[in-house]
Amino acid sequence: MTNTLPEKRLLFAVLSRAIVDATDLSVDNLENTEWHHKARRWISSHTHIPMSFEWICEAIDLNPEVLRKLILDSTSIGAYTIKNG
């Protein structure tokens, strides 16, 4: 990613932060819980407006459906494992 445009690097950073927030299963305070839910809603959204999950994925050449499934499935499995471990 060293030769990418600054705009794509910014979009990648936004997406990366949302993935971290959405997959963090150790939300231990109200603010972190709120970010966790907001990130999951943003990733789950099927809107295609500037700065939406789908728009960012397509701008950086990622398949939004595949990435969405990977993110949401991994957190569901993780939550089940931790909860029922």
N, CA, C and O atoms as a GROMACS GRO file, in nm:
protein
  340
    1MET      N    1   0.082  -0.119   0.000
    1MET     CA    2   0.000   0.000   0.000
    1MET      C    3   0.087   0.126   0.000
    1MET      O    4   0.036   0.236   0.025
    2THR      N    5   0.214   0.111  -0.027
    2THR     CA    6   0.304   0.225  -0.023
    2THR      C    7   0.285   0.320  -0.140
    2THR      O    8   0.313   0.439  -0.126
    3ASN      N    9   0.239   0.274  -0.254
    3ASN     CA   10   0.223   0.358  -0.371
    3ASN      C   11   0.079   0.402  -0.395
    3ASN      O   12   0.042   0.433  -0.508
    4THR      N   13  -0.002   0.404  -0.293
    4THR     CA   14  -0.142   0.440  -0.311
    4THR      C   15  -0.161   0.590  -0.292
    4THR      O   16  -0.079   0.658  -0.230
    5LEU      N   17  -0.268   0.638  -0.344
    5LEU     CA   18  -0.304   0.778  -0.326
    5LEU      C   19  -0.337   0.804  -0.180
    5LEU      O   20  -0.387   0.715  -0.110
    6PRO      N   21  -0.310   0.925  -0.133
    6PRO     CA   22  -0.343   0.957   0.007
    6PRO      C   23  -0.491   0.935   0.038
    6PRO      O   24  -0.525   0.895   0.149
    7GLU      N   25  -0.578   0.961  -0.058
    7GLU     CA   26  -0.722   0.943  -0.035
    7GLU      C   27  -0.755   0.797  -0.008
    7GLU      O   28  -0.837   0.766   0.079
    8LYS      N   29  -0.692   0.707  -0.084
    8LYS     CA   30  -0.718   0.564  -0.062
    8LYS      C   31  -0.663   0.519   0.073
    8LYS      O   32  -0.723   0.435   0.140
    9ARG      N   33  -0.550   0.574   0.112
    9ARG     CA   34  -0.494   0.539   0.243
    9ARG      C   35  -0.587   0.586   0.354
    9ARG      O   36  -0.604   0.516   0.454
   10LEU      N   37  -0.646   0.703   0.337
   10LEU     CA   38  -0.742   0.753   0.435
   10LEU      C   39  -0.864   0.662   0.441
   10LEU      O   40  -0.910   0.628   0.550
   11LEU      N   41  -0.918   0.624   0.327
   11LEU     CA   42  -1.034   0.535   0.324
   11LEU      C   43  -1.001   0.401   0.388
   11LEU      O   44  -1.083   0.344   0.460
   12PHE      N   45  -0.882   0.350   0.363
   12PHE     CA   46  -0.838   0.225   0.425
   12PHE      C   47  -0.832   0.241   0.577
   12PHE      O   48  -0.870   0.150   0.650
   13ALA      N   49  -0.783   0.355   0.624
   13ALA     CA   50  -0.776   0.380   0.769
   13ALA      C   51  -0.915   0.385   0.831
   13ALA      O   52  -0.936   0.332   0.940
   14VAL      N   53  -1.009   0.449   0.763
   14VAL     CA   54  -1.148   0.455   0.813
   14VAL      C   55  -1.206   0.314   0.823
   14VAL      O   56  -1.265   0.277   0.924
   15LEU      N   57  -1.187   0.236   0.718
   15LEU     CA   58  -1.237   0.099   0.716
   15LEU      C   59  -1.171   0.014   0.824
   15LEU      O   60  -1.238  -0.062   0.894
   16SER      N   61  -1.041   0.028   0.839
   16SER     CA   62  -0.968  -0.048   0.940
   16SER      C   63  -1.018  -0.018   1.081
   16SER      O   64  -1.037  -0.109   1.162
   17ARG      N   65  -1.041   0.110   1.110
   17ARG     CA   66  -1.091   0.148   1.243
   17ARG      C   67  -1.230   0.089   1.268
   17ARG      O   68  -1.259   0.042   1.378
   18ALA      N   69  -1.314   0.092   1.166
   18ALA     CA   70  -1.449   0.036   1.181
   18ALA      C   71  -1.442  -0.115   1.206
   18ALA      O   72  -1.519  -0.169   1.285
   19ILE      N   73  -1.351  -0.182   1.138
   19ILE     CA   74  -1.337  -0.326   1.159
   19ILE      C   75  -1.291  -0.355   1.302
   19ILE      O   76  -1.343  -0.445   1.367
   20VAL      N   77  -1.194  -0.279   1.350
   20VAL     CA   78  -1.148  -0.297   1.488
   20VAL      C   79  -1.263  -0.273   1.586
   20VAL      O   80  -1.285  -0.354   1.677
   21ASP      N   81  -1.335  -0.165   1.567
   21ASP     CA   82  -1.448  -0.135   1.656
   21ASP      C   83  -1.557  -0.241   1.649
   21ASP      O   84  -1.614  -0.278   1.752
   22ALA      N   85  -1.586  -0.291   1.530
   22ALA     CA   86  -1.693  -0.389   1.513
   22ALA      C   87  -1.656  -0.526   1.567
   22ALA      O   88  -1.744  -0.603   1.607
   23THR      N   89  -1.529  -0.558   1.568
   23THR     CA   90  -1.488  -0.692   1.609
   23THR      C   91  -1.433  -0.698   1.751
   23THR      O   92  -1.395  -0.805   1.798
   24ASP      N   93  -1.428  -0.586   1.819
   24ASP     CA   94  -1.378  -0.583   1.957
   24ASP      C   95  -1.482  -0.644   2.050
   24ASP      O   96  -1.587  -0.586   2.075
   25LEU      N   97  -1.450  -0.761   2.099
   25LEU     CA   98  -1.544  -0.831   2.187
   25LEU      C   99  -1.518  -0.800   2.334
   25LEU      O  100  -1.582  -0.857   2.423
   26SER      N  101  -1.425  -0.710   2.360
   26SER     CA  102  -1.393  -0.676   2.499
   26SER      C  103  -1.444  -0.537   2.534
   26SER      O  104  -1.381  -0.464   2.611
   27VAL      N  105  -1.559  -0.500   2.477
   27VAL     CA  106  -1.613  -0.367   2.507
   27VAL      C  107  -1.647  -0.362   2.655
   27VAL      O  108  -1.734  -0.435   2.704
   28ASP      N  109  -1.579  -0.274   2.726
   28ASP     CA  110  -1.590  -0.274   2.871
   28ASP      C  111  -1.650  -0.147   2.929
   28ASP      O  112  -1.666  -0.135   3.050
   29ASN      N  113  -1.682  -0.052   2.843
   29ASN     CA  114  -1.747   0.067   2.896
   29ASN      C  115  -1.849   0.117   2.795
   29ASN      O  116  -1.852   0.071   2.680
   30LEU      N  117  -1.932   0.209   2.837
   30LEU     CA  118  -2.043   0.254   2.754
   30LEU      C  119  -1.997   0.316   2.623
   30LEU      O  120  -2.058   0.290   2.518
   31GLU      N  121  -1.891   0.395   2.626
   31GLU     CA  122  -1.843   0.459   2.503
   31GLU      C  123  -1.795   0.354   2.403
   31GLU      O  124  -1.828   0.363   2.284
   32ASN      N  125  -1.720   0.257   2.447
   32ASN     CA  126  -1.672   0.152   2.356
   32ASN      C  127  -1.788   0.067   2.303
   32ASN      O  128  -1.787   0.027   2.186
   33THR      N  129  -1.885   0.040   2.387
   33THR     CA  130  -2.002  -0.037   2.343
   33THR      C  131  -2.077   0.039   2.234
   33THR      O  132  -2.122  -0.021   2.136
   34GLU      N  133  -2.089   0.170   2.251
   34GLU     CA  134  -2.158   0.252   2.151
   34GLU      C  135  -2.083   0.248   2.018
   34GLU      O  136  -2.145   0.234   1.913
   35TRP      N  137  -1.950   0.262   2.021
   35TRP     CA  138  -1.871   0.256   1.897
   35TRP      C  139  -1.882   0.120   1.832
   35TRP      O  140  -1.886   0.109   1.709
   36HIS      N  141  -1.885   0.016   1.914
   36HIS     CA  142  -1.897  -0.122   1.863
   36HIS      C  143  -2.028  -0.136   1.784
   36HIS      O  144  -2.027  -0.188   1.672
   37HIS      N  145  -2.138  -0.090   1.841
   37HIS     CA  146  -2.268  -0.101   1.774
   37HIS      C  147  -2.277  -0.011   1.651
   37HIS      O  148  -2.332  -0.051   1.549
   38LYS      N  149  -2.222   0.109   1.660
   38LYS     CA  150  -2.223   0.199   1.544
   38LYS      C  151  -2.143   0.139   1.429
   38LYS      O  152  -2.185   0.145   1.313
   39ALA      N  153  -2.028   0.081   1.459
   39ALA     CA  154  -1.946   0.022   1.354
   39ALA      C  155  -2.017  -0.095   1.290
   39ALA      O  156  -2.014  -0.110   1.168
   40ARG      N  157  -2.082  -0.178   1.369
   40ARG     CA  158  -2.155  -0.293   1.314
   40ARG      C  159  -2.273  -0.247   1.228
   40ARG      O  160  -2.301  -0.308   1.124
   41ARG      N  161  -2.343  -0.142   1.270
   41ARG     CA  162  -2.452  -0.089   1.188
   41ARG      C  163  -2.399  -0.032   1.057
   41ARG      O  164  -2.459  -0.052   0.952
   42TRP      N  165  -2.286   0.039   1.062
   42TRP     CA  166  -2.227   0.098   0.943
   42TRP      C  167  -2.187  -0.012   0.844
   42TRP      O  168  -2.212  -0.001   0.724
   43ILE      N  169  -2.125  -0.118   0.895
   43ILE     CA  170  -2.083  -0.230   0.811
   43ILE      C  171  -2.204  -0.304   0.756
   43ILE      O  172  -2.201  -0.351   0.642
   44SER      N  173  -2.309  -0.315   0.833
   44SER     CA  174  -2.430  -0.386   0.790
   44SER      C  175  -2.514  -0.309   0.690
   44SER      O  176  -2.596  -0.367   0.619
   45SER      N  177  -2.493  -0.180   0.683
   45SER     CA  178  -2.573  -0.095   0.595
   45SER      C  179  -2.546  -0.127   0.449
   45SER      O  180  -2.433  -0.156   0.410
   46HIS      N  181  -2.650  -0.121   0.369
   46HIS     CA  182  -2.638  -0.146   0.225
   46HIS      C  183  -2.654  -0.018   0.144
   46HIS      O  184  -2.687  -0.024   0.026
   47THR      N  185  -2.631   0.095   0.207
   47THR     CA  186  -2.637   0.222   0.134
   47THR      C  187  -2.511   0.239   0.051
   47THR      O  188  -2.406   0.182   0.082
   48HIS      N  189  -2.521   0.317  -0.053
   48HIS     CA  190  -2.407   0.339  -0.140
   48HIS      C  191  -2.387   0.489  -0.161
   48HIS      O  192  -2.390   0.539  -0.273
   49ILE      N  193  -2.368   0.559  -0.050
   49ILE     CA  194  -2.343   0.702  -0.055
   49ILE      C  195  -2.197   0.725  -0.017
   49ILE      O  196  -2.134   0.637   0.041
   50PRO      N  197  -2.141   0.841  -0.050
   50PRO     CA  198  -2.001   0.867  -0.013
   50PRO      C  199  -1.975   0.842   0.136
   50PRO      O  200  -2.050   0.886   0.222
   51MET      N  201  -1.868   0.772   0.161
   51MET     CA  202  -1.819   0.734   0.294
   51MET      C  203  -1.900   0.621   0.359
   51MET      O  204  -1.877   0.589   0.476
   52SER      N  205  -1.991   0.560   0.287
   52SER     CA  206  -2.058   0.441   0.339
   52SER      C  207  -1.962   0.322   0.328
   52SER      O  208  -1.862   0.329   0.257
   53PHE      N  209  -1.993   0.216   0.398
   53PHE     CA  210  -1.910   0.096   0.394
   53PHE      C  211  -1.892   0.046   0.251
   53PHE      O  212  -1.780   0.021   0.207
   54GLU      N  213  -2.003   0.034   0.179
   54GLU     CA  214  -1.994  -0.018   0.041
   54GLU      C  215  -1.914   0.076  -0.048
   54GLU      O  216  -1.834   0.031  -0.130
   55TRP      N  217  -1.935   0.204  -0.034
   55TRP     CA  218  -1.864   0.303  -0.116
   55TRP      C  219  -1.714   0.296  -0.091
   55TRP      O  220  -1.635   0.299  -0.186
   56ILE      N  221  -1.675   0.288   0.037
   56ILE     CA  222  -1.533   0.281   0.071
   56ILE      C  223  -1.472   0.152   0.018
   56ILE      O  224  -1.364   0.154  -0.040
   57CYS      N  225  -1.540   0.039   0.037
   57CYS     CA  226  -1.488  -0.089  -0.012
   57CYS      C  227  -1.462  -0.082  -0.162
   57CYS      O  228  -1.355  -0.121  -0.210
   58GLU      N  229  -1.558  -0.033  -0.235
   58GLU     CA  230  -1.542  -0.026  -0.380
   58GLU      C  231  -1.432   0.072  -0.420
   58GLU      O  232  -1.362   0.049  -0.519
   59ALA      N  233  -1.417   0.181  -0.346
   59ALA     CA  234  -1.313   0.280  -0.377
   59ALA      C  235  -1.173   0.223  -0.357
   59ALA      O  236  -1.078   0.268  -0.422
   60ILE      N  237  -1.159   0.125  -0.268
   60ILE     CA  238  -1.027   0.065  -0.246
   60ILE      C  239  -1.021  -0.078  -0.299
   60ILE      O  240  -0.938  -0.159  -0.256
   61ASP      N  241  -1.110  -0.108  -0.393
   61ASP     CA  242  -1.109  -0.234  -0.467
   61ASP      C  243  -1.130  -0.358  -0.380
   61ASP      O  244  -1.062  -0.459  -0.398
   62LEU      N  245  -1.223  -0.348  -0.287
   62LEU     CA  246  -1.262  -0.464  -0.206
   62LEU      C  247  -1.408  -0.495  -0.233
   62LEU      O  248  -1.487  -0.405  -0.263
   63ASN      N  249  -1.444  -0.621  -0.223
   63ASN     CA  250  -1.582  -0.663  -0.240
   63ASN      C  251  -1.655  -0.642  -0.108
   63ASN      O  252  -1.625  -0.711  -0.010
   64PRO      N  253  -1.751  -0.548  -0.101
   64PRO     CA  254  -1.816  -0.520   0.026
   64PRO      C  255  -1.895  -0.638   0.083
   64PRO      O  256  -1.898  -0.657   0.204
   65GLU      N  257  -1.958  -0.716  -0.004
   65GLU     CA  258  -2.036  -0.830   0.046
   65GLU      C  259  -1.948  -0.935   0.112
   65GLU      O  260  -1.980  -0.987   0.219
   66VAL      N  261  -1.837  -0.966   0.048
   66VAL     CA  262  -1.745  -1.066   0.104
   66VAL      C  263  -1.686  -1.016   0.235
   66VAL      O  264  -1.682  -1.089   0.334
   67LEU      N  265  -1.639  -0.891   0.235
   67LEU     CA  266  -1.579  -0.837   0.356
   67LEU      C  267  -1.681  -0.826   0.468
   67LEU      O  268  -1.650  -0.860   0.583
   68ARG      N  269  -1.801  -0.782   0.437
   68ARG     CA  270  -1.907  -0.772   0.538
   68ARG      C  271  -1.933  -0.908   0.602
   68ARG      O  272  -1.942  -0.919   0.725
   69LYS      N  273  -1.945  -1.010   0.521
   69LYS     CA  274  -1.970  -1.145   0.572
   69LYS      C  275  -1.856  -1.192   0.662
   69LYS      O  276  -1.880  -1.249   0.768
   70LEU      N  277  -1.733  -1.169   0.618
   70LEU     CA  278  -1.617  -1.210   0.699
   70LEU      C  279  -1.617  -1.140   0.835
   70LEU      O  280  -1.593  -1.203   0.938
   71ILE      N  281  -1.644  -1.011   0.835
   71ILE     CA  282  -1.641  -0.934   0.960
   71ILE      C  283  -1.754  -0.977   1.052
   71ILE      O  284  -1.731  -1.008   1.169
   72LEU      N  285  -1.875  -0.979   1.001
   72LEU     CA  286  -1.991  -1.009   1.087
   72LEU      C  287  -1.994  -1.154   1.130
   72LEU      O  288  -2.032  -1.184   1.243
   73ASP      N  289  -1.955  -1.246   1.042
   73ASP     CA  290  -1.950  -1.387   1.081
   73ASP      C  291  -1.843  -1.412   1.186
   73ASP      O  292  -1.864  -1.490   1.279
   74SER      N  293  -1.728  -1.348   1.172
   74SER     CA  294  -1.620  -1.372   1.268
   74SER      C  295  -1.656  -1.322   1.406
   74SER      O  296  -1.620  -1.384   1.506
   75THR      N  297  -1.728  -1.210   1.414
   75THR     CA  298  -1.765  -1.160   1.546
   75THR      C  299  -1.877  -1.243   1.606
   75THR      O  300  -1.882  -1.258   1.728
   76SER      N  301  -1.966  -1.296   1.526
   76SER     CA  302  -2.071  -1.382   1.579
   76SER      C  303  -2.012  -1.509   1.634
   76SER      O  304  -2.052  -1.555   1.742
   77ILE      N  305  -1.919  -1.568   1.562
   77ILE     CA  306  -1.854  -1.690   1.609
   77ILE      C  307  -1.775  -1.662   1.736
   77ILE      O  308  -1.780  -1.739   1.832
   78GLY      N  309  -1.702  -1.550   1.736
   78GLY     CA  310  -1.623  -1.514   1.855
   78GLY      C  311  -1.709  -1.491   1.976
   78GLY      O  312  -1.675  -1.536   2.085
   79ALA      N  313  -1.821  -1.422   1.959
   79ALA     CA  314  -1.910  -1.395   2.071
   79ALA      C  315  -1.969  -1.525   2.124
   79ALA      O  316  -1.981  -1.542   2.245
   80TYR      N  317  -2.006  -1.616   2.035
   80TYR     CA  318  -2.061  -1.744   2.077
   80TYR      C  319  -1.956  -1.824   2.154
   80TYR      O  320  -1.986  -1.883   2.258
   81THR      N  321  -1.834  -1.825   2.104
   81THR     CA  322  -1.727  -1.900   2.169
   81THR      C  323  -1.700  -1.846   2.308
   81THR      O  324  -1.688  -1.923   2.403
   82ILE      N  325  -1.690  -1.717   2.320
   82ILE     CA  326  -1.661  -1.656   2.449
   82ILE      C  327  -1.777  -1.675   2.545
   82ILE      O  328  -1.756  -1.709   2.662
   83LYS      N  329  -1.898  -1.654   2.497
   83LYS     CA  330  -2.015  -1.663   2.582
   83LYS      C  331  -2.041  -1.808   2.627
   83LYS      O  332  -2.077  -1.831   2.742
   84ASN      N  333  -2.024  -1.903   2.537
   84ASN     CA  334  -2.060  -2.042   2.565
   84ASN      C  335  -1.940  -2.133   2.584
   84ASN      O  336  -1.954  -2.253   2.609
   85GLY      N  337  -1.822  -2.074   2.573
   85GLY     CA  338  -1.694  -2.140   2.574
   85GLY      C  339  -1.679  -2.256   2.656
   85GLY      O  340  -1.571  -2.315   2.660
   0.00000   0.00000   0.00000
